[in-house]
Amino acid sequence: MTRLRCDLHDVYNRGDEIDRALREVMAEAVRIKASVVEIIPGKGSGQLKKRVLRFLDQREIKALYHRVEKDSDNFGRLFVHFRWR
């Protein structure tokens, strides 16, 4: 099971870098057929997590993955699950 990780702590206040980091990790996941991408927006005010969820909800991005799971133990973490045939 291949997992990738994208920690957004360092770019939390730079919108263009957030989008670039998310696009890069999603492209890499597709390239290597990863099973899970762990995205860490951190806890904070929740605005970054909302931004990540909006990014993942875009039609062309949504077509790439199977489902999104919010970590029940850690509010500041999301898992994006892929299903490869």
Backbone as ProteinMPNN parsed JSONL, in Angstrom:
{"seq_chain_A": "MTRLRCDLHDVYNRGDEIDRALREVMAEAVRIKASVVEIIPGKGSGQLKKRVLRFLDQREIKALYHRVEKDSDNFGRLFVHFRWR", "coords_chain_A": {"N_chain_A": [[0.848, -1.184, 0.0], [0.786, 2.017, -1.042], [1.526, 5.143, 0.268], [1.156, 8.657, 0.277], [2.213, 11.864, 1.501], [1.149, 15.113, 2.371], [2.03, 17.914, 3.839], [0.763, 20.87, 4.928], [1.532, 22.862, 6.674], [3.701, 24.683, 6.368], [2.958, 26.371, 4.287], [0.575, 27.575, 4.828], [-0.542, 30.164, 4.632], [-0.287, 31.016, 2.043], [-1.849, 31.093, -0.752], [-1.429, 30.342, -3.544], [0.701, 28.585, -3.346], [-0.368, 26.603, -1.751], [-2.33, 25.479, -3.447], [-0.605, 24.586, -5.483], [0.969, 22.673, -4.108], [-1.027, 20.81, -3.441], [-1.944, 20.045, -6.009], [0.428, 18.9, -6.992], [0.847, 16.683, -5.247], [-1.427, 15.176, -5.771], [-1.082, 14.604, -8.494], [1.254, 13.073, -8.373], [0.299, 10.918, -6.867], [-1.467, 9.762, -8.696], [0.368, 9.118, -10.696], [2.048, 7.156, -9.478], [0.184, 5.389, -8.671], [-0.867, 5.504, -6.004], [-2.339, 4.407, -2.92], [-3.362, 5.892, -0.855], [-3.516, 9.337, 0.035], [-2.28, 11.389, 2.457], [-3.321, 14.336, 3.797], [-2.323, 17.169, 5.492], [-3.687, 19.745, 6.85], [-3.558, 20.909, 9.281], [-4.687, 22.026, 12.548], [-5.626, 24.681, 13.618], [-7.764, 27.426, 12.63], [-9.483, 26.145, 10.996], [-9.912, 27.055, 8.467], [-8.02, 26.476, 6.447], [-8.368, 23.743, 6.147], [-10.977, 23.743, 5.141], [-10.462, 24.991, 2.715], [-8.85, 23.043, 1.473], [-10.728, 20.969, 1.253], [-12.521, 22.197, -0.524], [-10.841, 22.375, -2.755], [-10.488, 19.621, -3.283], [-13.041, 19.039, -4.048], [-13.413, 19.974, -6.592], [-14.413, 19.335, -9.93], [-12.565, 18.147, -11.817], [-10.556, 17.244, -10.158], [-11.895, 15.636, -8.333], [-12.545, 13.509, -9.938], [-10.288, 11.97, -9.909], [-9.942, 10.526, -7.54], [-11.213, 8.125, -5.084], [-12.544, 8.406, -2.504], [-12.884, 10.732, 0.303], [-11.639, 10.862, 3.553], [-12.204, 12.04, 6.762], [-10.072, 12.333, 9.454], [-10.92, 10.779, 12.388], [-9.623, 10.857, 14.8], [-7.875, 12.953, 14.668], [-8.385, 16.155, 14.031], [-6.994, 17.811, 12.286], [-6.27, 16.469, 9.934], [-6.604, 14.792, 6.814], [-7.615, 12.057, 4.733], [-7.152, 10.937, 1.489], [-8.518, 8.624, -0.523], [-7.697, 6.257, -3.026], [-8.776, 4.215, -5.764], [-7.675, 1.76, -7.732], [-7.975, 0.107, -10.854]], "CA_chain_A": [[0.0, 0.0, 0.0], [1.607, 3.214, -1.173], [0.921, 6.336, 0.855], [1.867, 9.923, 0.118], [1.863, 12.812, 2.555], [1.258, 16.524, 2.009], [1.896, 18.725, 5.05], [0.565, 22.256, 4.494], [1.875, 23.804, 7.742], [4.647, 25.719, 5.939], [2.409, 27.262, 3.245], [-0.824, 27.784, 5.203], [-1.062, 31.496, 4.317], [0.085, 31.364, 0.664], [-2.83, 30.372, -1.546], [-0.918, 29.726, -4.765], [1.551, 27.457, -2.963], [-1.263, 25.553, -1.256], [-2.875, 24.805, -4.628], [0.483, 23.883, -6.177], [1.309, 21.493, -3.307], [-2.114, 19.831, -3.584], [-1.907, 19.51, -7.379], [1.608, 18.036, -7.137], [0.672, 15.413, -4.541], [-2.455, 14.404, -6.48], [-0.461, 14.11, -9.73], [2.18, 12.003, -7.975], [-0.529, 9.773, -6.465], [-1.944, 9.13, -9.934], [1.528, 8.569, -11.399], [2.546, 5.931, -8.847], [-0.994, 4.631, -8.249], [-0.898, 5.451, -4.537], [-3.643, 4.012, -2.391], [-3.843, 6.939, 0.055], [-2.748, 10.565, 0.238], [-2.58, 12.018, 3.74], [-3.163, 15.79, 3.693], [-2.306, 17.732, 6.845], [-3.868, 21.198, 6.879], [-3.373, 21.37, 10.653], [-5.937, 22.3, 13.265], [-5.909, 26.106, 13.423], [-9.141, 27.924, 12.615], [-10.286, 25.294, 10.118], [-10.045, 27.663, 7.136], [-7.18, 25.753, 5.495], [-9.035, 22.462, 5.894], [-12.095, 24.044, 4.237], [-9.881, 25.261, 1.397], [-8.443, 21.747, 0.927], [-11.948, 20.25, 0.862], [-13.023, 22.84, -1.755], [-9.933, 21.929, -3.825], [-10.796, 18.221, -3.592], [-14.399, 18.968, -4.578], [-13.43, 20.405, -7.99], [-14.786, 18.204, -10.774], [-11.422, 17.44, -12.424], [-9.801, 16.608, -9.07], [-12.778, 14.596, -7.787], [-12.509, 12.371, -10.86], [-9.045, 11.226, -9.71], [-9.901, 9.709, -6.325], [-12.403, 7.361, -4.715], [-13.271, 9.047, -1.402], [-12.126, 11.508, 1.284], [-11.953, 10.475, 4.931], [-11.725, 12.955, 7.798], [-9.524, 11.546, 10.552], [-11.748, 10.941, 13.589], [-8.747, 11.076, 15.953], [-7.06, 14.158, 14.476], [-9.154, 17.112, 13.23], [-6.127, 18.476, 11.319], [-5.736, 15.516, 8.958], [-7.552, 14.186, 5.869], [-7.083, 10.985, 3.897], [-7.783, 10.816, 0.169], [-8.36, 7.222, -0.922], [-7.77, 5.969, -4.454], [-9.1, 2.843, -6.133], [-7.112, 1.496, -9.073], [-8.456, -1.146, -11.446]], "C_chain_A": [[0.893, 1.247, 0.0], [0.855, 4.423, -0.636], [1.798, 7.546, 0.563], [1.385, 10.867, 1.209], [2.089, 14.235, 2.066], [0.973, 17.354, 3.256], [1.859, 20.198, 4.642], [0.931, 23.281, 5.568], [2.741, 24.966, 7.25], [4.055, 26.731, 4.958], [0.976, 27.701, 3.565], [-1.393, 29.134, 4.789], [-0.703, 31.941, 2.904], [-0.738, 30.517, -0.304], [-2.29, 29.669, -2.769], [-0.043, 28.516, -4.442], [0.732, 26.295, -2.407], [-1.795, 24.763, -2.445], [-1.802, 24.01, -5.36], [0.851, 22.595, -5.432], [0.246, 20.408, -3.457], [-2.121, 19.218, -4.979], [-0.737, 18.542, -7.565], [1.4, 16.688, -6.456], [-0.392, 14.555, -5.232], [-1.886, 13.815, -7.779], [0.486, 12.954, -9.431], [1.414, 10.753, -7.577], [-1.034, 9.023, -7.689], [-0.78, 8.434, -10.637], [1.99, 7.239, -10.81], [1.42, 5.006, -8.373], [-1.002, 4.409, -6.732], [-2.284, 5.04, -4.07], [-4.241, 5.111, -1.513], [-2.909, 8.143, 0.002], [-3.226, 11.153, 1.557], [-2.303, 13.508, 3.582], [-3.298, 16.364, 5.101], [-2.443, 19.255, 6.76], [-3.61, 21.766, 8.277], [-4.709, 21.748, 11.276], [-6.368, 23.748, 13.1], [-7.372, 26.476, 13.486], [-10.061, 27.05, 11.772], [-10.415, 25.841, 8.715], [-9.226, 26.91, 6.085], [-7.809, 24.406, 5.152], [-10.212, 22.665, 4.937], [-11.589, 24.284, 2.824], [-9.465, 23.954, 0.707], [-9.669, 20.969, 0.458], [-12.566, 20.859, -0.398], [-12.164, 22.424, -2.957], [-10.303, 20.51, -4.26], [-12.164, 18.061, -4.233], [-14.497, 19.441, -6.032], [-13.616, 19.183, -8.892], [-13.579, 17.43, -11.303], [-10.551, 16.744, -11.378], [-10.603, 15.428, -8.514], [-12.756, 13.331, -8.651], [-11.292, 11.473, -10.612], [-9.112, 10.233, -8.548], [-11.241, 9.051, -6.041], [-13.215, 8.04, -3.606], [-12.314, 9.812, -0.494], [-12.599, 11.088, 2.668], [-11.366, 11.525, 5.869], [-11.278, 12.098, 8.972], [-10.331, 11.813, 11.823], [-10.9, 11.217, 14.832], [-7.984, 12.389, 15.876], [-7.784, 15.095, 13.514], [-8.314, 17.717, 12.103], [-5.564, 17.561, 10.256], [-6.867, 14.931, 8.118], [-6.851, 13.064, 5.117], [-7.87, 10.962, 2.597], [-7.47, 9.411, -0.321], [-8.558, 7.066, -2.427], [-8.125, 4.506, -4.661], [-8.63, 2.647, -7.563], [-7.613, 0.159, -9.563], [-7.38, -1.751, -12.297]], "O_chain_A": [[1.655, 1.482, 0.938], [-0.283, 4.696, -1.02], [3.025, 7.463, 0.6], [0.3, 10.698, 1.766], [3.098, 14.527, 1.424], [-0.176, 17.483, 3.679], [2.823, 20.71, 4.074], [0.661, 24.469, 5.386], [2.54, 26.107, 7.667], [4.588, 27.831, 4.811], [0.25, 28.147, 2.677], [-2.605, 29.254, 4.609], [-0.804, 33.128, 2.593], [-0.378, 29.385, -0.629], [-2.644, 28.517, -3.023], [-0.046, 27.531, -5.181], [1.103, 25.134, -2.577], [-1.727, 23.534, -2.462], [-2.052, 22.891, -5.808], [1.026, 21.547, -6.053], [0.572, 19.228, -3.586], [-2.287, 18.007, -5.123], [-0.877, 17.5, -8.206], [1.741, 15.652, -7.027], [-0.264, 13.332, -5.271], [-2.172, 12.668, -8.122], [0.51, 11.965, -10.164], [1.828, 9.642, -7.91], [-1.029, 7.792, -7.716], [-0.916, 7.308, -11.115], [2.289, 6.301, -11.549], [1.672, 3.973, -7.754], [-1.126, 3.283, -6.251], [-3.281, 5.297, -4.746], [-5.46, 5.253, -1.428], [-1.688, 8.002, -0.066], [-4.419, 11.385, 1.753], [-1.179, 13.902, 3.27], [-4.264, 16.081, 5.809], [-1.45, 19.968, 6.617], [-3.46, 22.977, 8.433], [-5.735, 21.781, 10.597], [-7.402, 24.006, 12.484], [-8.133, 25.925, 14.281], [-11.282, 27.196, 11.827], [-10.97, 25.17, 7.845], [-9.685, 26.726, 4.958], [-7.783, 23.981, 3.997], [-10.424, 21.861, 4.029], [-12.201, 23.84, 1.852], [-9.696, 23.776, -0.489], [-9.649, 20.373, -0.619], [-13.08, 20.132, -1.248], [-12.687, 22.155, -4.038], [-10.419, 20.229, -5.453], [-12.423, 17.054, -4.892], [-15.559, 19.32, -6.643], [-13.04, 18.125, -8.64], [-13.561, 16.2, -11.249], [-9.881, 15.759, -11.687], [-10.053, 14.356, -8.26], [-12.928, 12.221, -8.146], [-11.275, 10.328, -11.063], [-8.421, 9.214, -8.563], [-12.257, 9.366, -6.661], [-14.424, 8.229, -3.744], [-11.105, 9.584, -0.508], [-13.798, 10.973, 2.924], [-10.184, 11.859, 5.783], [-12.023, 11.233, 9.432], [-10.411, 12.954, 12.279], [-11.409, 11.756, 15.815], [-7.498, 12.889, 16.891], [-7.796, 14.852, 12.307], [-8.862, 18.099, 11.069], [-4.49, 17.832, 9.719], [-7.941, 14.615, 8.63], [-5.642, 13.114, 4.893], [-9.101, 10.967, 2.602], [-6.309, 9.051, -0.512], [-9.46, 7.659, -3.018], [-7.808, 3.659, -3.827], [-9.127, 3.29, -8.488], [-7.676, -0.809, -8.805], [-7.583, -2.812, -12.887]]}, "name": "protein", "num_of_chains": 1, "seq": "MTRLRCDLHDVYNRGDEIDRALREVMAEAVRIKASVVEIIPGKGSGQLKKRVLRFLDQREIKALYHRVEKDSDNFGRLFVHFRWR"}
